[in-house]
Amino acid sequence: MQATRQAPAPAVRRQDLLDEAARHAASAEGAAALGEIESAAQLILLSLDCERRAGSVGPQVLQLIKPRA
């Protein structure tokens, strides 16, 4: 029998994405200090993407609203 792997809990996934965003931001700061503007810009966009995805982890509002029967 094959074990199924469950997705991490939303809070864990959110924190992982925020940690990844922080790593990208730190790398962007280092690249900017070295004058690598294009690389810094790409890392900033990656950081912002991670922050955006962290905000959408978990149940959405529409999934929490129960329709009246």
Residue pairs with C-beta under 8 A, 6 or more apart in sequence:
7 13
8 16
10 57
10 58
10 59
11 58
13 57
14 54
14 57
14 58
17 50
17 51
17 53
17 54
17 57
18 50
18 51
18 54
20 50
21 46
21 47
21 48
21 50
21 51
21 54
22 47
24 43
24 44
24 46
24 47
24 50
25 43
25 44
25 47
27 43
28 39
28 40
28 41
28 43
28 44
28 47
29 40
31 37
31 39
31 40
31 43
32 40
